Amino acid sequence: MSFINKKKSFLFSLIFLFCFSTDIVAQKLENSSELVRLYKEYRFVQQKKTNWVDTIDNWSGKFHTIMSKVGDTLGKPIYSKQDILNLLGKPDEIISRSTRKNTAELYNIINNKPISEIKKNEEYLVYKWRGFHDFLYFYIKSNVVQYSKWYYSWE
């Protein structure tokens, strides 16, 4: 194969991968639209309630199950920070270098490290389930989701 043909083949492969990967992201976002709608519906009720609500506060209740599926679905590096914000709305807390004075304790709970170790390109988007006792968070690095995890206080 000549150098020019190799170059064309490589360029075609890059174009194919770009188109294919952006299509996957669009498809996953579309497929999770019902899940996100349910999440937003429960989130609205959660933020307005004053008493215990079984479907929102119970372990393996409907909202806990939805949040777990949201984390499993969106906690992948094919999503960006902006995707998470667009889909789930404003988080309850953002942990980053710029917020480290106010979020040092929360960062230490998640990582068991001092906040001084957080890098400039790292942040955490935190979505409460039952206050800051139990919450779902997304670890973002360079504006790309790396993973999502739960923090449970087991209280």
Secondary structure, 3 states (H helix, E strand, C coil): CCHHHHHHHHHHHHHHHHHHHHHHHHHHHHHCHHHHHHHHHHHHHHHHCCCCCHHHHCCCCHHHHHHHHHHHHHCCCCCEHHHHHHHHCCCCEEEEHHHHHHHHHHHHHHHCCCHHHCCCCEEEEEEEEECCCEEEEEEEECCEEEEEEEEECCC
